[in-house]
């Protein structure tokens, strides 16, 4: 869940190309502030990919406005979007927004706020939330709801949803000396899950007459509600997106239909053991050749080196091809597996066993970039990079791998990495995106006809 953080700004310095601006750091991210900001000042940091609440933004004069002559009169955020995005301002990185603590004075007693507090809503007023752009679709495009039939009983009660991965930078305290950690590639696609679990097969009625009454469209709901029926479950395969169980691949969903998902779900049929659930990323293109994740116009980043390296357009292809001739249209990469017993108890497969099972089934898994133990605490003191704890160590390790060309597709920048703590009984993984990807992602959300398929689908599923 998106939130703002009460924190201090560190390492203040002059902006290299603006006399009235300073650069500082929050959680290792560069932020640009005005000259009134003091070293180590306590304030509020809003990470990229967030949206400010309207009342909060108005109260702090953050919205772009013009005077009666049409000239700029203050503010810098889009009045409708109010989104925070990564960009370069006069050659310096701007990765988030830092405001003095006084920005919250109209919404709460700021004397009670302490470093480390998180904020999204104060006294019923939205301060910030995750930014998910409105979906802009033409009348002829697919989309709409998922067309998943509403049921009084779950299709598969033991089918666990996709586990959200929090940001690494704000969860460094989760890592400890001696932890076994893995750094894997974060891939920019759409999440999918498939399990071999108890699945709803039908219902048992007390007699045939009650069955006919219940299933008849002419039966009033008042009568239908009094009929008792027992759900019948048996082992079967079930597939879903991050939030929704799919009982059809023919139509619905954000992409217009889920046909491209079906072939990947069928890969696991006859291969999963009873109780196993596999979580994976689907990348590339849909069956009609539409990119699963929206392309970006690199030239709009105003970064000549980036455009020189990756071309004028970023397409997150991962070695797939829209025509499906020499390369598949889409591909899957597993990143997690679990075993669920009939009581609903979930056991996490260790990553190495997950990879073993993937090799058995003949499916791909996300590339492993590093595996090892976090050093003991005494090693941190005196190191050349002056690390002080396990969290800083893992962040530094992650940043050795989180940037550069994607190792699968090679033609586009990688999204980042995921740092997983292997020796935890429950899934503990944290994502870390690089600045170039965040800047491109922000640009895509501002300009694409369908700004973020994955996030828009989630919103549609949750509201549908």
SVG drawing of the C-alpha trace seen along z (x, -y; Angstrom):
<svg xmlns="http://www.w3.org/2000/svg" viewBox="-41 -39 79 75">
<polyline fill="none" stroke="black" stroke-width="0.4" points="0.0,0.0 1.3,-3.4 2.1,-5.9 4.3,-8.8 7.0,-8.6 8.0,-11.0 11.8,-11.1 14.8,-13.3 16.5,-14.7 20.3,-13.9 23.3,-14.9 22.0,-18.4 24.0,-20.0 23.6,-22.7 21.8,-21.9 24.4,-21.7 22.3,-23.8 19.9,-25.9 20.9,-28.6 17.6,-28.5 17.4,-24.7 19.1,-22.1 19.5,-18.3 19.1,-15.9 18.5,-12.2 15.6,-10.3 15.9,-6.5 18.8,-6.8 16.7,-8.6 17.6,-12.1 15.0,-14.8 15.1,-18.4 14.1,-21.0 14.1,-24.8 16.8,-26.9 14.7,-26.9 15.4,-23.3 17.8,-22.7 20.3,-19.8 18.7,-16.7 15.4,-18.5 12.4,-16.3 9.7,-16.3 7.5,-14.1 8.7,-12.1 6.3,-11.1 7.8,-8.3 7.3,-8.2 4.2,-6.5 1.9,-8.2 -0.9,-10.8 -1.6,-13.6 -5.0,-14.2 -6.8,-17.2 -7.4,-19.1 -3.8,-18.5 -2.4,-19.7 -4.6,-22.8 -3.7,-23.7 0.0,-23.6 -0.3,-25.4 1.1,-22.5 -1.2,-22.6 -0.2,-24.3 -2.2,-27.5 -2.3,-30.6 -3.2,-34.2 -5.8,-36.2 -3.4,-36.7 -2.7,-33.1 0.8,-33.3 2.1,-30.6 1.2,-31.8 2.5,-29.0 2.4,-25.3 3.9,-22.5 1.7,-19.4 -1.0,-18.6 -4.4,-19.6 -6.1,-16.4 -3.4,-13.8 -1.4,-15.2 1.1,-12.4 4.6,-12.1 7.0,-10.8 10.7,-10.3 12.3,-12.7 15.3,-14.9 15.1,-18.6 17.8,-20.6 20.1,-17.6 19.5,-16.4 17.4,-13.3 14.2,-14.0 13.0,-10.7 10.1,-11.6 8.8,-14.7 10.1,-16.0 8.0,-18.6 8.5,-20.2 6.5,-18.7 4.4,-21.9 2.6,-20.8 0.5,-18.5 -0.3,-21.2 -3.8,-21.7 -4.6,-18.0 -3.1,-16.8 -1.0,-17.9 2.5,-17.6 4.1,-17.6 2.9,-14.1 4.5,-12.9 7.8,-11.0 10.4,-9.8 9.4,-6.5 5.6,-7.2 3.7,-6.4 0.9,-8.5 -1.9,-8.1 -5.1,-9.4 -5.2,-11.9 -8.5,-12.6 -10.5,-11.3 -8.6,-13.4 -6.6,-11.6 -3.1,-12.9 -1.8,-10.5 -2.6,-7.3 -1.2,-5.1 -1.4,-6.7 -3.3,-4.6 -4.2,-6.6 -7.7,-6.5 -8.1,-4.0 -8.5,-5.7 -10.1,-3.3 -11.6,-3.7 -15.1,-2.5 -13.8,0.4 -11.3,1.7 -11.7,4.6 -11.9,4.2 -14.6,3.8 -15.1,6.2 -13.6,9.6 -17.0,11.3 -16.3,13.7 -19.6,15.1 -20.6,14.1 -20.9,17.1 -22.1,17.5 -19.3,20.1 -15.7,19.6 -14.4,21.4 -11.4,22.6 -11.2,21.6 -7.6,22.6 -6.3,20.6 -4.2,17.8 -3.9,14.4 -0.7,13.0 1.5,11.7 2.4,8.0 6.1,7.1 6.9,4.0 9.6,1.5 13.1,2.5 14.2,-1.0 11.4,-1.3 11.9,2.2 15.6,2.5 15.0,3.3 13.6,6.7 17.1,7.9 19.5,9.2 23.1,10.4 23.2,14.1 20.1,14.1 20.3,16.1 19.2,13.8 18.6,14.1 18.5,11.3 16.4,12.1 15.3,10.2 12.1,8.2 10.2,8.6 7.7,6.2 4.6,8.3 1.3,9.4 1.0,11.7 -0.7,15.1 -1.2,18.1 -2.2,21.7 -3.0,24.3 -4.0,27.9 -6.4,27.6 -10.0,28.4 -12.2,26.7 -16.0,26.2 -17.6,28.9 -21.3,28.2 -23.9,28.5 -25.8,31.2 -29.5,30.5 -31.9,32.3 -34.0,33.3 -34.5,32.9 -37.4,30.4 -35.2,28.0 -32.5,28.2 -34.9,27.3 -36.4,24.4 -33.0,23.0 -31.6,23.2 -34.8,21.8 -34.5,18.2 -38.2,17.7 -37.7,18.6 -37.9,15.5 -34.8,14.7 -36.8,14.9 -37.6,18.6 -34.1,19.4 -32.5,18.1 -34.5,20.6 -33.2,23.6 -30.3,25.4 -27.5,26.7 -24.1,28.1 -21.0,27.2 -19.1,30.1 -15.3,29.7 -12.8,32.0 -9.2,31.7 -8.7,29.7 -6.7,27.0 -7.6,23.3 -6.0,20.2 -6.3,16.5 -4.8,13.1 -3.4,11.3 -6.8,10.9 -9.4,12.8 -10.1,16.5 -10.8,17.0 -13.5,19.5 -13.2,18.5 -10.5,17.4 -12.8,16.4 -13.7,12.9 -13.4,10.1 -10.5,8.8 -8.5,5.7 -7.1,7.1 -10.5,7.8 -10.0,11.5 -7.7,13.8 -6.8,16.2 -3.1,15.5 -3.3,16.6 -4.9,20.0 -1.9,21.6 0.3,20.8 -2.2,22.2 -2.4,25.4 1.4,25.8 1.0,26.9 -1.9,29.4 -0.8,32.9 2.5,31.5 1.5,29.9 1.2,32.1 -1.9,31.9 -1.8,28.7 0.8,26.9 0.3,23.4 2.7,21.7 3.0,17.9 4.5,16.5 4.9,13.5 3.6,13.5 5.6,11.3 5.6,10.3 2.4,9.9 -1.2,10.9 -2.6,13.2 -3.5,10.3 0.1,8.9 -0.7,6.2 2.2,5.6 1.2,6.9 2.9,3.9 2.7,0.6 5.7,-0.7 7.5,-3.9 8.8,-6.8 12.4,-7.0 13.0,-10.3 10.6,-12.0 13.0,-11.2 15.4,-13.8 18.3,-11.4 20.5,-11.1 22.6,-8.2 19.5,-6.2 18.1,-6.7 21.4,-5.8 21.5,-2.6 17.9,-1.4 16.6,-3.2 13.6,-5.6 11.0,-3.2 11.0,-0.7 8.9,2.4 9.1,4.9 9.3,8.0 11.6,10.3 12.6,12.1 9.0,12.6 7.5,11.4 4.1,10.0 3.8,12.2 4.8,15.4 6.7,16.7 10.4,17.0 9.7,16.4 6.7,17.0 4.1,14.2 4.4,14.5 6.3,16.4 6.1,17.3 8.7,17.1 7.9,18.6 9.0,16.7 7.2,18.5 5.6,21.9 3.7,23.1 2.1,26.2 -1.3,25.9 -2.9,28.8 -6.6,29.4 -6.8,27.4 -5.5,24.4 -2.0,24.4 0.5,22.9 4.1,24.0 6.5,21.9 8.8,23.7 12.4,22.5 13.6,20.9 16.1,23.7 13.3,26.3 11.0,24.1 13.7,24.0 14.0,27.8 10.3,28.2 10.4,25.8 13.1,27.9 11.0,31.0 8.0,29.4 10.0,27.9 9.1,24.2 11.3,21.1 11.9,19.2 13.0,15.7 16.8,15.3 18.9,15.6 21.5,12.9 22.9,13.4 22.6,15.8 24.4,15.6 24.5,14.8 24.4,11.3 27.7,10.9 27.8,10.7 27.4,7.3 31.0,6.7 32.0,6.9 30.0,3.7 32.1,1.4 35.1,0.0 34.1,1.3 35.1,-0.9 31.5,-1.9 30.8,-2.6 27.9,-0.3 26.4,-0.2 23.8,2.6 22.3,5.5 19.7,3.4 22.3,1.1 24.3,4.1 21.4,5.7 20.5,2.4 24.1,2.0 24.1,5.6 20.8,5.1 22.1,2.0 24.9,4.0 22.3,5.8 19.2,3.6 20.2,1.4 21.3,2.0 20.0,4.0 17.5,6.7 19.3,10.0 16.4,11.8 15.3,9.4 18.5,7.4 16.7,4.7 15.2,2.7 16.2,1.6 15.5,4.0 12.8,3.0 14.9,3.8 15.4,6.7 13.6,8.5 15.4,9.3 14.1,12.3 14.9,13.6 15.1,17.3 15.2,18.3 11.8,17.0 8.8,19.3 6.6,17.0 7.2,15.2 9.5,12.2 10.5,10.4 11.1,6.7 11.4,5.0 14.0,2.3 13.5,0.4 16.2,-1.6 15.7,-5.3 15.7,-5.0 12.8,-2.5 10.9,-4.6 11.3,-7.7 10.1,-5.7 7.2,-4.1 6.1,-7.6 6.2,-8.8 4.2,-5.8 1.5,-6.4 1.2,-10.0 1.0,-9.3 -0.2,-5.8 -3.8,-5.2 -3.9,-2.4 -1.3,-3.7 -0.7,-0.5 -2.4,2.7 -1.5,4.5 -2.6,1.8 -5.7,0.9 -6.7,4.5 -6.3,4.8 -8.4,1.7 -11.1,3.1 -11.0,6.5 -11.3,5.0 -14.1,2.7 -15.9,5.2"/>
</svg>
